[in-house]
Amino acid sequence: MSISNDIRNMLDIQDKNIYMSENAVTYGKHKGKSCKFIKAKLTYDADQCPNCQVEKVGSSIYKNGTQLSRITIPTMG
């Protein structure tokens, strides 16, 4: 069982398209408080363009860019 699978189970993440590397947990400060950061990446293949709904044929549609999000989870333990 991998570390990312343990994190997934602990946080009840059910989306299989979220990938976490083995060194995903880091420590830092946010708004002056000590906290843990878990880095993850959402990966999936697009079936159609979200703007014009053109269907994907071969490699005609690909995702470009990333977006940083912060999800706040209540303190445990």
C-alpha positions in Angstrom: 0.0 0.0 0.0 1.5 3.3 -1.0 1.6 6.6 1.0 -0.6 8.3 -1.5 -3.3 5.6 -1.0 -3.1 6.2 2.8 -3.6 9.9 2.3 -6.5 9.2 -0.1 -8.2 7.0 2.4 -7.6 9.4 5.4 -9.1 12.3 3.5 -11.8 10.2 1.8 -10.7 11.2 -1.7 -12.7 9.0 -4.1 -11.6 10.5 -7.4 -9.2 8.1 -9.1 -7.9 11.0 -11.3 -6.1 12.7 -8.4 -2.4 11.7 -8.3 -0.1 12.3 -5.3 3.6 11.6 -5.4 5.4 9.8 -2.6 6.8 13.1 -1.1 3.4 14.9 -1.3 3.3 16.2 2.3 5.2 19.3 3.2 5.1 21.6 6.3 4.8 25.4 6.2 2.8 28.4 7.4 -0.5 29.8 6.2 -1.9 33.0 7.7 0.7 32.7 10.5 -0.3 29.2 11.5 1.8 26.0 11.1 0.1 23.6 8.7 0.7 20.7 6.4 0.4 21.0 2.6 -0.5 18.0 0.4 0.4 18.4 -3.2 -1.7 16.5 -5.7 -2.4 16.7 -9.4 -5.7 16.2 -11.2 -5.1 14.1 -14.3 -7.6 13.0 -16.9 -8.1 12.8 -20.6 -10.6 15.3 -22.0 -13.3 13.7 -24.2 -14.5 17.0 -25.7 -13.6 20.7 -25.6 -15.3 22.3 -22.6 -15.8 25.5 -24.6 -17.1 24.4 -28.0 -18.0 20.7 -27.3 -16.0 19.4 -30.2 -15.4 15.7 -29.8 -11.8 14.4 -29.3 -10.4 12.6 -32.4 -6.9 11.1 -31.9 -4.9 13.8 -30.2 -6.9 16.8 -31.5 -7.7 18.0 -27.9 -5.2 18.3 -25.1 -5.2 20.1 -21.8 -2.9 23.1 -21.4 -1.8 24.7 -18.1 -2.5 24.2 -14.4 -4.4 25.9 -11.7 -3.4 26.1 -8.0 -6.2 25.4 -5.5 -6.2 25.3 -1.7 -8.7 23.2 0.1 -9.0 23.8 3.9 -9.6 20.7 6.0 -10.4 21.0 9.7 -7.7 20.0 12.2 -7.8 16.4 13.3 -6.3 14.7 16.3 
